């Protein structure tokens, strides 16, 4: 296969062509344009197809996907997987519906409001109740009277103690002694906290897009991209609910009372050290971390990923008679290294051996 050297302008254009608008965790709007054996086919305006599996559209098995997602109608979807080897990504409408329910529950918890829950099951150790169509658990220790006889269908006044949307469950109490941090205490926290400050907190909730950390009565968002320098598919790959961690405050919105946090900022930036050891034209061994329709991402230095374009990947697979997969070790040449933009392009051929 004929090879060519890239000028700086061509290199920037090449990397620009790999920019990807849609990614896992994004909330998008799309129009249902058809159905297949797996579920619904949706147009979200991407250069690739998107599908909604049946289990991600309907929770009631008696309801068809055609009824849940009507052809020609526009809906909101959550991207639950990036493009696979065939260039197709998967969506979920069910998770969006659940997200709205959890959003309402979060508002109720934040306001410390008393809500009505209907007992759906009586179990050893407590009660299962229904709140806005979501099942919650009331431990015996959180019942006002442990000796009271309860019945299915009975309604209880409750307050939300904890939420865990990842597990689609939450803990409630019908005791009147539960109280949250006061508004005055929250205001004091926001008055004292500063960008760049390192604080301690507890991981209280994990979602597809990040984790929420309680830093003293206020939940700060730790985005997926701020958890680790290394690529991780989900926050739960690195964190667990209840874990105590130190994080850096990277932004504060005083008007909306929102705080963004970073965990990786407390770790050494691998790109700084990579500039000292990675040279253009050298051969480096790395591990494939992600496969996309436009190529493979290869970790060639701890925490540093580089792109091996699809054309180069095809050459590697053909010459070695293999099908590349995540976790494979591969040797490639550093074609271009742009440390300022944190971009590295790889080649399976030695740059000096390329022809013009």
C-alpha beads as a LAMMPS data file, in Angstrom:
LAMMPS data file: protein, C-alpha beads

356 atoms
355 bonds

1 atom types
1 bond types

-500.0 500.0 xlo xhi
-500.0 500.0 ylo yhi
-500.0 500.0 zlo zhi

Masses

1 110.0

Atoms # bond

1 1 1 0.000 0.000 0.000
2 1 1 1.370 3.408 -0.952
3 1 1 2.315 5.563 2.027
4 1 1 2.766 9.285 2.327
5 1 1 4.275 11.744 4.751
6 1 1 1.908 14.329 6.214
7 1 1 2.568 18.034 6.361
8 1 1 1.560 19.861 9.541
9 1 1 -1.546 21.189 7.803
10 1 1 -2.475 17.738 6.480
11 1 1 -1.870 16.234 9.901
12 1 1 -4.248 18.721 11.568
13 1 1 -6.847 18.069 8.871
14 1 1 -6.413 14.324 9.348
15 1 1 -6.958 14.535 13.097
16 1 1 -9.843 16.926 12.604
17 1 1 -11.598 14.363 10.459
18 1 1 -11.602 11.999 13.420
19 1 1 -13.481 14.429 15.669
20 1 1 -16.645 12.694 16.750
21 1 1 -19.767 14.640 17.626
22 1 1 -21.768 11.875 19.275
23 1 1 -20.394 9.808 22.132
24 1 1 -21.513 7.468 24.872
25 1 1 -23.471 9.287 27.566
26 1 1 -24.804 12.029 25.270
27 1 1 -28.495 12.895 25.311
28 1 1 -29.757 13.295 21.733
29 1 1 -32.986 13.718 19.804
30 1 1 -33.805 11.338 16.996
31 1 1 -36.600 10.271 14.680
32 1 1 -37.729 6.666 14.455
33 1 1 -37.369 5.619 10.823
34 1 1 -37.998 1.886 10.994
35 1 1 -37.647 -1.396 12.834
36 1 1 -35.586 -4.564 12.544
37 1 1 -35.267 -7.820 14.459
38 1 1 -33.279 -6.106 17.244
39 1 1 -35.504 -3.103 17.810
40 1 1 -36.002 0.383 16.365
41 1 1 -33.788 2.204 13.872
42 1 1 -33.300 5.897 14.661
43 1 1 -31.943 8.840 12.713
44 1 1 -30.016 11.149 15.057
45 1 1 -28.295 13.086 12.304
46 1 1 -24.998 11.227 12.626
47 1 1 -22.927 9.711 9.835
48 1 1 -23.775 6.321 11.237
49 1 1 -26.856 4.284 12.075
50 1 1 -28.318 4.077 15.564
51 1 1 -30.574 1.421 17.023
52 1 1 -32.720 1.022 20.118
53 1 1 -32.867 -2.558 21.471
54 1 1 -36.316 -3.660 22.656
55 1 1 -35.149 -3.873 26.277
56 1 1 -34.061 -0.211 26.063
57 1 1 -37.465 0.943 24.857
58 1 1 -40.076 -0.961 26.860
59 1 1 -40.145 -2.218 30.443
60 1 1 -43.572 -3.808 30.068
61 1 1 -43.152 -7.020 28.068
62 1 1 -46.746 -6.822 26.911
63 1 1 -46.030 -3.578 25.084
64 1 1 -44.478 -3.630 21.603
65 1 1 -41.583 -1.428 20.562
66 1 1 -43.764 -0.061 17.738
67 1 1 -46.178 1.229 20.371
68 1 1 -43.417 2.614 22.570
69 1 1 -41.533 4.296 19.712
70 1 1 -43.847 5.327 16.921
71 1 1 -42.402 5.531 13.426
72 1 1 -41.883 9.106 12.243
73 1 1 -41.967 10.544 15.761
74 1 1 -39.084 12.320 17.471
75 1 1 -37.908 11.224 20.923
76 1 1 -35.035 11.813 23.301
77 1 1 -32.427 9.082 23.586
78 1 1 -29.333 8.324 25.621
79 1 1 -26.338 6.960 23.719
80 1 1 -25.424 3.796 25.658
81 1 1 -22.608 2.557 23.421
82 1 1 -20.201 4.110 20.978
83 1 1 -19.916 2.863 17.420
84 1 1 -19.239 -0.848 17.162
85 1 1 -17.118 -2.524 14.501
86 1 1 -19.996 -2.089 12.018
87 1 1 -20.254 1.630 12.721
88 1 1 -23.519 1.310 14.661
89 1 1 -24.256 2.890 18.051
90 1 1 -26.985 1.890 20.493
91 1 1 -29.542 4.159 22.134
92 1 1 -31.970 3.934 25.026
93 1 1 -35.274 5.729 25.426
94 1 1 -36.102 3.870 28.631
95 1 1 -33.104 5.320 30.444
96 1 1 -34.220 8.820 29.446
97 1 1 -37.672 8.202 30.947
98 1 1 -36.045 6.868 34.092
99 1 1 -33.713 9.869 34.180
100 1 1 -36.676 12.257 34.277
101 1 1 -38.179 10.258 37.136
102 1 1 -34.887 10.349 39.024
103 1 1 -34.637 14.069 38.352
104 1 1 -37.999 14.544 40.052
105 1 1 -36.903 12.354 42.948
106 1 1 -33.731 14.411 43.314
107 1 1 -35.808 17.579 43.528
108 1 1 -37.975 16.008 46.215
109 1 1 -34.907 14.930 48.168
110 1 1 -33.270 18.338 47.825
111 1 1 -36.433 20.031 49.099
112 1 1 -36.644 17.452 51.921
113 1 1 -40.309 17.071 51.115
114 1 1 -42.567 14.472 52.625
115 1 1 -44.015 12.241 49.902
116 1 1 -46.506 9.410 49.753
117 1 1 -45.314 5.921 48.897
118 1 1 -47.452 2.868 48.362
119 1 1 -46.362 -0.419 49.915
120 1 1 -45.921 -3.000 47.154
121 1 1 -44.157 -5.764 49.094
122 1 1 -43.467 -6.578 52.729
123 1 1 -40.047 -8.181 53.143
124 1 1 -37.862 -9.257 56.006
125 1 1 -36.066 -6.165 57.209
126 1 1 -38.449 -3.576 55.808
127 1 1 -40.859 -2.522 53.091
128 1 1 -40.696 -2.130 49.327
129 1 1 -42.652 0.951 48.279
130 1 1 -43.575 2.518 44.968
131 1 1 -42.678 6.174 44.389
132 1 1 -43.476 7.628 40.941
133 1 1 -43.194 4.145 39.440
134 1 1 -39.783 3.457 40.995
135 1 1 -39.261 0.915 43.763
136 1 1 -37.744 2.127 47.020
137 1 1 -36.787 0.408 50.255
138 1 1 -37.787 1.453 53.775
139 1 1 -35.585 -0.378 56.329
140 1 1 -37.223 -1.457 59.587
141 1 1 -34.904 0.944 61.395
142 1 1 -36.494 3.805 59.460
143 1 1 -40.091 2.932 60.329
144 1 1 -41.777 5.137 62.923
145 1 1 -43.254 2.069 64.623
146 1 1 -41.528 -1.279 64.120
147 1 1 -44.438 -3.130 65.705
148 1 1 -47.062 -1.680 63.379
149 1 1 -48.835 -4.068 61.024
150 1 1 -48.450 -2.970 57.403
151 1 1 -50.434 -4.055 54.361
152 1 1 -49.762 -4.089 50.636
153 1 1 -51.420 -1.055 49.063
154 1 1 -51.101 1.017 52.215
155 1 1 -49.627 4.498 51.780
156 1 1 -46.885 5.917 53.977
157 1 1 -45.472 9.387 54.441
158 1 1 -41.800 9.192 53.577
159 1 1 -38.645 11.196 53.121
160 1 1 -35.832 10.194 50.795
161 1 1 -32.586 9.281 52.541
162 1 1 -30.366 8.176 49.658
163 1 1 -30.647 7.803 45.879
164 1 1 -28.801 5.313 43.681
165 1 1 -29.957 5.679 40.081
166 1 1 -27.352 3.204 38.846
167 1 1 -29.123 0.445 40.747
168 1 1 -32.534 2.040 40.134
169 1 1 -33.296 1.934 43.854
170 1 1 -33.305 4.242 46.832
171 1 1 -33.701 4.288 50.599
172 1 1 -36.521 6.093 52.390
173 1 1 -37.648 6.834 55.922
174 1 1 -41.025 7.560 57.479
175 1 1 -39.430 8.896 60.623
176 1 1 -39.767 12.630 61.117
177 1 1 -36.271 12.970 62.510
178 1 1 -34.424 13.007 59.177
179 1 1 -33.029 16.346 58.167
180 1 1 -30.596 17.515 55.523
181 1 1 -27.900 20.135 55.664
182 1 1 -29.540 23.522 56.156
183 1 1 -29.611 26.153 53.445
184 1 1 -27.456 28.358 55.681
185 1 1 -24.800 25.642 55.901
186 1 1 -24.865 25.218 52.114
187 1 1 -24.482 28.967 51.637
188 1 1 -21.507 28.979 53.998
189 1 1 -19.861 26.168 52.032
190 1 1 -20.250 28.041 48.742
191 1 1 -18.894 31.210 50.327
192 1 1 -15.733 29.446 51.483
193 1 1 -14.933 27.010 48.694
194 1 1 -12.600 28.089 45.870
195 1 1 -11.501 26.781 42.478
196 1 1 -8.286 24.820 42.893
197 1 1 -9.097 23.784 46.433
198 1 1 -8.634 20.098 47.331
199 1 1 -11.505 18.692 49.390
200 1 1 -12.515 15.349 50.833
201 1 1 -15.833 13.743 49.985
202 1 1 -17.914 10.595 49.759
203 1 1 -19.078 9.077 46.477
204 1 1 -22.862 9.097 46.872
205 1 1 -24.087 8.390 43.360
206 1 1 -22.707 6.970 40.120
207 1 1 -24.182 7.655 36.663
208 1 1 -23.135 6.972 33.077
209 1 1 -21.635 10.457 32.769
210 1 1 -19.829 10.696 36.094
211 1 1 -20.136 10.496 39.872
212 1 1 -21.620 12.762 42.510
213 1 1 -19.450 13.422 45.550
214 1 1 -20.748 14.782 48.853
215 1 1 -18.190 17.381 49.932
216 1 1 -19.833 18.500 53.152
217 1 1 -23.551 18.600 52.518
218 1 1 -23.323 19.639 48.863
219 1 1 -23.006 17.192 45.981
220 1 1 -20.345 18.058 43.412
221 1 1 -20.164 16.461 39.969
222 1 1 -17.082 14.451 39.071
223 1 1 -17.408 14.015 35.265
224 1 1 -16.293 10.803 33.589
225 1 1 -13.520 12.696 31.771
226 1 1 -12.127 13.969 35.098
227 1 1 -11.880 10.615 36.862
228 1 1 -8.711 9.224 35.312
229 1 1 -6.013 9.957 32.735
230 1 1 -6.505 6.392 31.552
231 1 1 -9.560 5.558 29.438
232 1 1 -12.439 4.059 31.431
233 1 1 -15.833 3.020 30.069
234 1 1 -17.842 3.815 33.188
235 1 1 -17.246 5.616 36.511
236 1 1 -17.860 2.325 38.342
237 1 1 -14.652 1.005 36.741
238 1 1 -12.761 3.256 39.153
239 1 1 -15.197 4.291 41.905
240 1 1 -17.783 2.750 44.187
241 1 1 -20.622 4.253 46.208
242 1 1 -19.539 5.102 49.748
243 1 1 -15.869 5.452 48.825
244 1 1 -14.027 8.360 50.432
245 1 1 -11.861 10.324 47.988
246 1 1 -9.986 13.599 47.629
247 1 1 -10.915 15.798 44.662
248 1 1 -10.006 19.198 43.279
249 1 1 -12.644 21.879 42.714
250 1 1 -12.398 22.922 39.046
251 1 1 -15.481 25.146 38.662
252 1 1 -18.195 26.736 40.784
253 1 1 -21.566 28.068 39.650
254 1 1 -22.783 30.190 42.553
255 1 1 -26.090 31.024 40.883
256 1 1 -27.090 27.403 40.274
257 1 1 -25.200 26.055 43.297
258 1 1 -23.206 23.595 41.193
259 1 1 -19.659 22.418 41.739
260 1 1 -17.491 20.455 39.294
261 1 1 -14.670 18.287 40.558
262 1 1 -11.598 16.483 39.262
263 1 1 -9.855 13.382 40.525
264 1 1 -7.238 13.102 37.806
265 1 1 -5.908 16.621 38.510
266 1 1 -4.466 15.222 41.730
267 1 1 -2.461 12.716 39.714
268 1 1 0.608 13.523 37.642
269 1 1 -0.263 14.541 34.096
270 1 1 1.173 11.716 31.940
271 1 1 1.436 13.985 28.882
272 1 1 4.094 16.091 30.607
273 1 1 6.374 13.098 31.052
274 1 1 5.371 11.727 27.627
275 1 1 6.865 14.811 25.948
276 1 1 10.250 13.815 27.350
277 1 1 10.213 10.215 26.159
278 1 1 8.074 9.996 23.006
279 1 1 9.782 10.950 19.752
280 1 1 8.412 11.171 16.230
281 1 1 9.549 8.299 14.036
282 1 1 10.247 5.886 16.881
283 1 1 8.740 2.434 17.252
284 1 1 6.626 1.998 20.398
285 1 1 4.688 -0.894 21.838
286 1 1 1.200 -0.203 23.138
287 1 1 -2.159 -1.709 24.016
288 1 1 -5.359 -1.150 22.035
289 1 1 -7.847 0.541 24.375
290 1 1 -10.680 1.414 21.965
291 1 1 -11.782 0.456 18.471
292 1 1 -13.741 2.941 16.363
293 1 1 -14.911 3.053 12.753
294 1 1 -12.102 5.526 12.014
295 1 1 -9.321 3.564 13.705
296 1 1 -7.922 2.305 16.986
297 1 1 -6.746 4.138 20.083
298 1 1 -3.510 2.719 21.431
299 1 1 -2.043 3.476 24.855
300 1 1 1.646 3.924 24.001
301 1 1 2.563 5.427 27.370
302 1 1 0.781 5.097 30.726
303 1 1 -2.306 7.316 30.429
304 1 1 -1.455 8.519 26.899
305 1 1 -3.488 7.333 23.917
306 1 1 -2.571 7.705 20.245
307 1 1 -4.633 7.161 17.101
308 1 1 -3.887 4.454 14.560
309 1 1 -6.113 5.378 11.561
310 1 1 -8.378 2.730 10.077
311 1 1 -6.291 2.466 6.895
312 1 1 -3.220 1.708 8.984
313 1 1 -5.137 -0.738 11.163
314 1 1 -6.322 -2.562 8.036
315 1 1 -2.707 -2.914 6.878
316 1 1 -1.699 -4.309 10.272
317 1 1 -4.550 -6.843 10.259
318 1 1 -3.817 -7.900 6.669
319 1 1 -0.084 -8.275 7.134
320 1 1 -0.437 -10.194 10.401
321 1 1 -3.576 -12.139 9.430
322 1 1 -5.379 -11.074 12.619
323 1 1 -8.468 -9.148 13.677
324 1 1 -7.476 -6.455 16.149
325 1 1 -9.346 -6.302 19.446
326 1 1 -9.249 -4.289 22.640
327 1 1 -6.430 -5.463 24.872
328 1 1 -4.127 -6.506 22.029
329 1 1 -0.488 -5.459 22.228
330 1 1 0.692 -3.793 19.041
331 1 1 3.883 -2.145 17.788
332 1 1 3.510 1.084 15.818
333 1 1 5.584 4.065 14.733
334 1 1 4.923 7.582 16.022
335 1 1 4.013 9.448 12.846
336 1 1 3.123 12.823 14.375
337 1 1 3.227 14.046 17.977
338 1 1 1.413 17.250 18.954
339 1 1 1.814 17.538 22.759
340 1 1 0.095 20.951 22.909
341 1 1 -3.160 19.509 21.546
342 1 1 -2.484 16.101 23.119
343 1 1 -2.718 14.288 19.813
344 1 1 -0.549 11.527 18.436
345 1 1 -0.936 9.782 15.086
346 1 1 0.516 6.328 14.535
347 1 1 1.572 4.253 11.540
348 1 1 2.406 0.579 11.084
349 1 1 5.139 1.575 8.606
350 1 1 8.359 3.324 9.457
351 1 1 7.946 7.006 8.408
352 1 1 11.304 7.110 6.647
353 1 1 10.202 4.161 4.519
354 1 1 7.095 5.935 3.278
355 1 1 6.953 7.048 -0.339
356 1 1 5.663 10.341 -1.654

Bonds

1 1 1 2
2 1 2 3
3 1 3 4
4 1 4 5
5 1 5 6
6 1 6 7
7 1 7 8
8 1 8 9
9 1 9 10
10 1 10 11
11 1 11 12
12 1 12 13
13 1 13 14
14 1 14 15
15 1 15 16
16 1 16 17
17 1 17 18
18 1 18 19
19 1 19 20
20 1 20 21
21 1 21 22
22 1 22 23
23 1 23 24
24 1 24 25
25 1 25 26
26 1 26 27
27 1 27 28
28 1 28 29
29 1 29 30
30 1 30 31
31 1 31 32
32 1 32 33
33 1 33 34
34 1 34 35
35 1 35 36
36 1 36 37
37 1 37 38
38 1 38 39
39 1 39 40
40 1 40 41
41 1 41 42
42 1 42 43
43 1 43 44
44 1 44 45
45 1 45 46
46 1 46 47
47 1 47 48
48 1 48 49
49 1 49 50
50 1 50 51
51 1 51 52
52 1 52 53
53 1 53 54
54 1 54 55
55 1 55 56
56 1 56 57
57 1 57 58
58 1 58 59
59 1 59 60
60 1 60 61
61 1 61 62
62 1 62 63
63 1 63 64
64 1 64 65
65 1 65 66
66 1 66 67
67 1 67 68
68 1 68 69
69 1 69 70
70 1 70 71
71 1 71 72
72 1 72 73
73 1 73 74
74 1 74 75
75 1 75 76
76 1 76 77
77 1 77 78
78 1 78 79
79 1 79 80
80 1 80 81
81 1 81 82
82 1 82 83
83 1 83 84
84 1 84 85
85 1 85 86
86 1 86 87
87 1 87 88
88 1 88 89
89 1 89 90
90 1 90 91
91 1 91 92
92 1 92 93
93 1 93 94
94 1 94 95
95 1 95 96
96 1 96 97
97 1 97 98
98 1 98 99
99 1 99 100
100 1 100 101
101 1 101 102
102 1 102 103
103 1 103 104
104 1 104 105
105 1 105 106
106 1 106 107
107 1 107 108
108 1 108 109
109 1 109 110
110 1 110 111
111 1 111 112
112 1 112 113
113 1 113 114
114 1 114 115
115 1 115 116
116 1 116 117
117 1 117 118
118 1 118 119
119 1 119 120
120 1 120 121
121 1 121 122
122 1 122 123
123 1 123 124
124 1 124 125
125 1 125 126
126 1 126 127
127 1 127 128
128 1 128 129
129 1 129 130
130 1 130 131
131 1 131 132
132 1 132 133
133 1 133 134
134 1 134 135
135 1 135 136
136 1 136 137
137 1 137 138
138 1 138 139
139 1 139 140
140 1 140 141
141 1 141 142
142 1 142 143
143 1 143 144
144 1 144 145
145 1 145 146
146 1 146 147
147 1 147 148
148 1 148 149
149 1 149 150
150 1 150 151
151 1 151 152
152 1 152 153
153 1 153 154
154 1 154 155
155 1 155 156
156 1 156 157
157 1 157 158
158 1 158 159
159 1 159 160
160 1 160 161
161 1 161 162
162 1 162 163
163 1 163 164
164 1 164 165
165 1 165 166
166 1 166 167
167 1 167 168
168 1 168 169
169 1 169 170
170 1 170 171
171 1 171 172
172 1 172 173
173 1 173 174
174 1 174 175
175 1 175 176
176 1 176 177
177 1 177 178
178 1 178 179
179 1 179 180
180 1 180 181
181 1 181 182
182 1 182 183
183 1 183 184
184 1 184 185
185 1 185 186
186 1 186 187
187 1 187 188
188 1 188 189
189 1 189 190
190 1 190 191
191 1 191 192
192 1 192 193
193 1 193 194
194 1 194 195
195 1 195 196
196 1 196 197
197 1 197 198
198 1 198 199
199 1 199 200
200 1 200 201
201 1 201 202
202 1 202 203
203 1 203 204
204 1 204 205
205 1 205 206
206 1 206 207
207 1 207 208
208 1 208 209
209 1 209 210
210 1 210 211
211 1 211 212
212 1 212 213
213 1 213 214
214 1 214 215
215 1 215 216
216 1 216 217
217 1 217 218
218 1 218 219
219 1 219 220
220 1 220 221
221 1 221 222
222 1 222 223
223 1 223 224
224 1 224 225
225 1 225 226
226 1 226 227
227 1 227 228
228 1 228 229
229 1 229 230
230 1 230 231
231 1 231 232
232 1 232 233
233 1 233 234
234 1 234 235
235 1 235 236
236 1 236 237
237 1 237 238
238 1 238 239
239 1 239 240
240 1 240 241
241 1 241 242
242 1 242 243
243 1 243 244
244 1 244 245
245 1 245 246
246 1 246 247
247 1 247 248
248 1 248 249
249 1 249 250
250 1 250 251
251 1 251 252
252 1 252 253
253 1 253 254
254 1 254 255
255 1 255 256
256 1 256 257
257 1 257 258
258 1 258 259
259 1 259 260
260 1 260 261
261 1 261 262
262 1 262 263
263 1 263 264
264 1 264 265
265 1 265 266
266 1 266 267
267 1 267 268
268 1 268 269
269 1 269 270
270 1 270 271
271 1 271 272
272 1 272 273
273 1 273 274
274 1 274 275
275 1 275 276
276 1 276 277
277 1 277 278
278 1 278 279
279 1 279 280
280 1 280 281
281 1 281 282
282 1 282 283
283 1 283 284
284 1 284 285
285 1 285 286
286 1 286 287
287 1 287 288
288 1 288 289
289 1 289 290
290 1 290 291
291 1 291 292
292 1 292 293
293 1 293 294
294 1 294 295
295 1 295 296
296 1 296 297
297 1 297 298
298 1 298 299
299 1 299 300
300 1 300 301
301 1 301 302
302 1 302 303
303 1 303 304
304 1 304 305
305 1 305 306
306 1 306 307
307 1 307 308
308 1 308 309
309 1 309 310
310 1 310 311
311 1 311 312
312 1 312 313
313 1 313 314
314 1 314 315
315 1 315 316
316 1 316 317
317 1 317 318
318 1 318 319
319 1 319 320
320 1 320 321
321 1 321 322
322 1 322 323
323 1 323 324
324 1 324 325
325 1 325 326
326 1 326 327
327 1 327 328
328 1 328 329
329 1 329 330
330 1 330 331
331 1 331 332
332 1 332 333
333 1 333 334
334 1 334 335
335 1 335 336
336 1 336 337
337 1 337 338
338 1 338 339
339 1 339 340
340 1 340 341
341 1 341 342
342 1 342 343
343 1 343 344
344 1 344 345
345 1 345 346
346 1 346 347
347 1 347 348
348 1 348 349
349 1 349 350
350 1 350 351
351 1 351 352
352 1 352 353
353 1 353 354
354 1 354 355
355 1 355 356
